[in-house]
Every structure is written in C-alpha cells, then in structure tokens.
Amino acid sequence: IAEQLNADFGTCFVGREDIELDLCVTVNRDRQREAISVHSSQAVNNPILWRRLDLLDDREYLRCLRSQRRRD
C-alpha cells in the first residue's frame, strides 16, 4: 500500500514487511466512510485517504505494539 501511494502521489510512506504484521482483519468500510462524510473538511481534498481505502479494500493490517516498561 505504501509503495503504491508513494508511486501515485510522490509521498514517502514507509510500509511493513508481511512478517512484521500480526493480523489482517476483514472490515466493513461503510461506518468509516460515514464518519469521513461528517468530517468532510478533512477528506474533501485528501485523495491519499481515498486511494488508501481503495487499495486496502475490505482489509486492515495490524501490528501489536508492546510496552517497553523499565524494570528497576
């Protein structure tokens, strides 16, 4: 996704290798698109957002972030 966005828009997004991703979930974008429409000022002139959602389709990829707590 990052590589395609960079090619399309000349951006510098950094993606992750498949091995770095912990989970792929199937999502329904209807609620997300509804929320975006309510906050149109953030999305109207944001072709990167729409292309990203287009590329992801009905999938989201997640990484589990673990806390690095200090032990004294």
C-alpha distances in whole Angstrom, upper triangle without the diagonal:
4,5,5,6,9,10,10,12,13,12,12,9,9,7,9,11,12,15,14,13,16,16,14,15,16,16,18,17,20,21,18,19,23,22,20,23,25,24,23,24,21,19,21,20,16,14,11,12,12,9,7,10,10,6,7,11,13,11,11,11,13,15,19,20,24,27,28,32,35,38,41
4,5,5,6,9,10,10,11,9,8,5,6,5,9,11,13,16,14,14,17,17,16,18,19,19,21,19,23,23,20,21,24,23,21,24,26,24,23,24,20,19,21,19,16,14,11,12,13,11,8,12,13,10,11,14,16,14,13,12,14,15,19,20,23,26,27,30,33,36,39
4,6,5,6,9,10,10,9,9,7,8,7,10,11,14,17,16,16,20,20,18,21,21,22,24,22,25,26,23,23,27,26,24,27,29,27,26,26,23,21,23,21,18,16,12,14,15,12,11,14,14,11,13,16,19,17,16,15,17,18,22,23,26,29,30,33,36,39,42
4,5,5,6,8,10,10,11,9,11,10,13,14,16,19,19,18,21,21,19,20,21,21,22,20,23,25,22,21,25,25,22,24,27,26,24,25,22,19,21,19,16,13,11,13,13,9,9,12,11,8,11,14,17,16,16,16,19,20,24,25,28,31,32,36,38,41,45
4,5,5,6,7,7,8,7,10,10,14,16,17,21,19,19,22,21,19,21,21,20,22,19,22,23,20,19,23,22,19,22,25,22,21,21,18,16,18,16,12,10,7,10,11,7,7,11,11,9,11,14,17,16,16,16,18,20,23,24,28,30,31,35,37,40,44
4,5,5,5,4,6,6,9,10,14,16,18,21,20,20,23,23,22,24,24,24,25,23,26,27,23,23,26,25,22,25,27,25,24,23,20,19,20,17,14,12,10,13,14,11,11,15,15,13,15,18,21,19,19,18,20,21,25,25,28,30,31,35,37,40,43
4,6,6,8,9,10,12,13,16,18,20,23,22,22,26,25,24,25,25,25,26,24,27,28,25,24,28,27,24,26,29,27,25,25,22,20,21,19,16,13,11,15,15,12,12,16,15,13,16,18,22,21,21,20,23,24,28,28,32,34,35,38,40,44,47
4,6,8,11,11,14,15,18,20,21,25,24,23,27,26,24,25,25,24,25,22,25,26,23,22,25,25,22,23,26,24,22,22,20,17,18,15,13,10,9,12,12,9,11,14,13,12,15,17,20,20,20,21,23,25,28,29,33,35,36,39,42,45,48
4,5,9,10,13,15,19,21,23,26,25,24,27,27,25,26,26,25,26,23,25,26,23,21,25,24,21,23,25,23,21,20,18,16,16,13,11,9,8,11,12,10,11,15,14,14,16,19,22,22,21,21,24,25,28,29,32,34,35,38,41,44,47
4,7,9,12,15,18,20,23,26,24,24,28,28,26,28,28,28,28,26,28,29,25,25,28,27,24,26,28,25,24,23,20,19,19,16,14,12,11,14,16,13,14,17,17,16,19,21,25,24,23,23,24,25,29,28,32,33,34,37,39,43,46
4,6,9,12,16,18,21,24,22,22,25,25,24,26,26,26,27,24,27,27,23,23,26,25,22,24,26,23,22,21,18,17,19,16,13,12,9,12,15,13,12,16,17,15,17,20,23,22,20,20,21,22,25,25,28,30,31,34,36,39,42
4,6,10,13,16,19,21,19,20,23,24,23,25,26,26,27,25,28,28,24,25,28,26,24,26,28,25,24,23,20,20,21,19,16,15,12,14,17,15,14,17,18,17,18,21,24,22,20,19,20,20,23,22,26,27,28,31,33,36,39
4,6,10,13,16,18,16,16,19,20,19,21,23,22,24,22,25,25,22,22,25,24,21,25,26,24,23,22,19,18,21,19,15,15,11,13,15,13,11,15,16,14,15,18,20,18,16,15,16,16,20,19,23,24,25,28,31,34,37
4,7,10,13,15,13,13,17,18,18,20,22,22,25,23,27,27,23,24,27,26,24,27,29,26,26,26,22,21,24,22,19,18,14,15,18,16,13,16,18,15,15,19,21,18,16,14,14,14,17,17,20,22,23,26,28,32,35
4,7,9,12,10,10,14,15,14,17,19,20,22,21,25,25,22,23,26,25,23,27,29,26,26,26,23,22,25,23,19,19,15,15,17,15,12,15,16,13,13,17,18,15,13,11,12,12,15,16,19,21,22,26,28,31,35
4,6,8,6,7,11,12,13,16,18,20,23,22,26,26,23,25,28,27,25,29,31,29,29,29,26,25,28,27,23,22,18,18,20,18,15,17,18,15,14,18,18,15,13,10,10,9,13,14,17,19,20,24,27,29,33
4,5,5,7,11,12,13,17,19,21,24,24,28,28,25,27,31,30,28,32,34,32,32,33,29,28,31,30,26,24,21,21,23,20,17,19,20,16,15,19,19,16,14,11,12,11,14,15,18,21,22,26,28,31,34
4,5,5,8,10,10,14,16,19,22,22,26,27,25,26,30,29,28,31,33,32,32,33,30,28,31,31,27,25,22,22,23,21,17,19,19,16,14,17,17,14,13,9,11,10,13,16,18,22,23,26,29,31,35
4,6,8,10,12,15,18,21,25,25,29,29,27,29,32,31,31,34,36,34,35,36,32,31,34,34,30,29,25,25,26,24,21,22,23,20,18,21,20,17,15,11,11,10,12,14,16,20,21,24,27,29,32
4,6,9,11,15,18,20,24,24,28,28,25,28,30,29,29,32,33,32,33,33,30,29,32,31,28,27,23,23,25,23,19,21,22,19,17,20,20,16,14,10,9,7,9,11,13,17,18,21,24,26,30
4,6,8,11,14,16,20,21,24,24,22,24,27,26,26,29,31,29,30,31,28,27,30,30,26,25,22,21,22,21,17,18,20,17,14,17,16,13,10,7,6,5,8,11,13,17,19,22,25,27,31
4,7,10,14,16,20,21,24,24,22,25,27,26,27,30,31,30,32,33,29,28,32,32,28,28,24,23,24,23,20,20,22,19,16,18,17,13,11,8,6,5,6,10,12,16,18,21,24,26,30
4,6,10,12,16,18,21,21,19,22,25,24,24,28,29,28,30,31,28,27,30,30,27,26,23,21,22,22,18,17,19,17,14,16,14,10,8,6,5,7,8,12,15,18,21,24,27,29,33
4,7,10,13,15,18,19,17,20,22,22,22,25,27,27,28,29,26,25,28,28,25,24,21,19,20,19,16,15,16,14,11,12,10,7,6,5,6,9,12,15,18,21,24,27,30,32,36
4,6,10,12,15,16,15,17,20,20,20,23,25,25,26,28,25,24,27,28,24,24,21,19,19,19,16,14,16,15,11,11,8,6,5,7,8,11,13,17,19,23,26,28,32,34,38
4,7,10,13,14,13,15,18,18,19,22,23,24,25,27,25,23,25,27,24,23,21,18,18,18,15,13,14,13,10,9,5,5,7,9,11,15,17,20,23,26,29,32,35,37,41
4,6,9,10,10,12,14,15,16,18,20,20,21,24,22,20,22,24,21,21,19,16,16,16,14,11,13,13,10,9,5,6,7,10,12,16,18,21,24,26,30,32,36,38,41
4,6,7,8,10,11,13,14,16,17,19,20,23,21,19,21,23,21,20,19,16,15,16,15,11,12,14,11,9,6,8,10,14,16,19,21,24,27,29,33,35,39,41,44
4,6,5,6,8,10,10,12,14,15,16,19,17,15,17,19,17,17,16,13,11,13,12,8,10,12,10,8,7,9,10,14,16,20,22,24,27,30,33,35,39,41,45
4,5,5,6,9,10,11,13,15,15,19,17,15,17,20,18,18,18,15,13,16,15,11,13,15,14,11,10,13,14,18,19,23,25,27,30,32,36,38,41,44,47
4,5,5,6,9,10,11,13,14,17,16,15,17,20,18,19,19,15,14,17,16,13,15,17,15,14,12,14,14,18,19,22,24,25,28,30,34,35,39,41,45
4,5,5,6,9,10,11,12,15,13,12,14,17,15,16,15,11,11,14,13,10,13,15,13,12,11,13,12,16,17,20,22,23,26,28,31,33,37,40,43
4,5,5,6,9,10,10,13,12,10,12,15,13,14,14,11,10,13,12,9,11,14,13,12,12,14,15,18,20,23,25,26,30,32,35,37,40,43,46
4,5,5,7,9,10,13,13,11,13,16,16,17,17,14,13,16,16,13,15,18,17,16,15,17,17,21,22,25,27,28,31,33,36,38,41,44,47
4,5,5,7,9,12,11,10,13,16,15,16,17,13,13,17,16,13,16,19,17,17,16,18,17,20,21,24,25,26,29,30,33,35,38,41,44
4,5,5,6,9,8,6,9,12,11,13,13,10,10,14,13,11,14,17,16,16,16,18,17,20,21,24,25,26,29,31,34,36,39,42,45
4,5,5,9,9,8,9,12,12,14,15,12,12,16,16,14,16,19,19,18,18,20,20,23,24,27,29,30,33,34,37,39,43,46,48
4,6,9,9,10,11,14,14,17,18,15,15,19,19,17,19,22,21,21,21,22,22,25,25,28,30,30,33,34,37,39,42,45,47
4,5,6,7,9,12,12,15,16,13,14,17,17,16,19,21,21,21,21,22,21,24,24,27,28,28,32,32,35,37,40,43,45
4,5,5,5,9,10,12,14,12,12,16,16,15,17,20,20,20,21,23,22,25,26,28,30,30,34,35,37,39,42,45,48
4,6,6,8,9,12,14,12,14,17,18,17,19,22,22,23,24,25,24,26,27,29,31,31,34,34,37,39,41,45,47
4,6,7,7,11,11,9,11,14,14,15,17,19,19,20,21,22,21,23,23,25,27,27,30,31,33,35,38,42,44
4,6,5,8,9,7,8,11,12,12,14,16,17,17,19,20,19,21,23,25,28,28,31,32,35,37,40,43,46
4,6,8,11,10,9,13,14,14,15,18,19,19,21,23,22,25,26,29,31,31,35,36,38,41,44,47,50
4,6,9,9,10,12,14,15,16,18,19,20,23,24,23,25,26,29,31,31,35,36,38,40,43,47,49
4,5,6,7,9,10,11,13,15,16,17,20,20,19,21,23,25,28,28,31,33,35,37,40,43,46
4,5,5,6,8,10,10,12,14,15,18,19,19,21,23,25,28,29,32,34,36,39,41,45,48
4,5,5,6,9,10,10,12,14,17,17,16,17,19,22,25,25,29,31,32,35,38,42,44
4,6,5,6,9,10,11,12,14,15,14,16,18,20,23,24,27,29,31,34,37,40,43
4,5,5,6,9,10,10,13,14,14,17,19,22,25,26,30,32,34,37,40,43,46
4,5,5,6,9,10,13,14,14,16,19,21,25,26,30,32,34,37,40,43,46
4,5,5,6,8,11,11,11,12,15,18,21,22,26,28,30,33,37,40,43
4,5,5,6,8,9,9,12,15,18,21,23,26,29,31,34,38,40,44
4,6,5,9,10,12,14,17,21,24,26,29,32,34,37,41,44,47
4,5,9,9,10,12,16,18,22,24,28,30,33,36,39,42,45
4,6,5,7,9,12,16,19,21,25,28,30,33,36,39,43
4,6,8,11,15,18,21,24,27,30,33,36,39,42,45
4,7,10,13,17,20,23,26,29,32,35,38,41,44
4,7,10,14,16,19,23,26,28,31,35,37,41
4,7,10,13,16,19,22,25,28,31,34,37
4,7,10,13,16,20,22,25,29,31,35
4,7,9,13,16,19,22,25,27,31
4,6,9,13,15,18,22,24,28
4,6,10,13,15,19,21,25
4,7,9,12,16,18,22
4,6,9,13,15,18
4,6,9,12,15
4,6,9,13
4,6,10
4,6
4
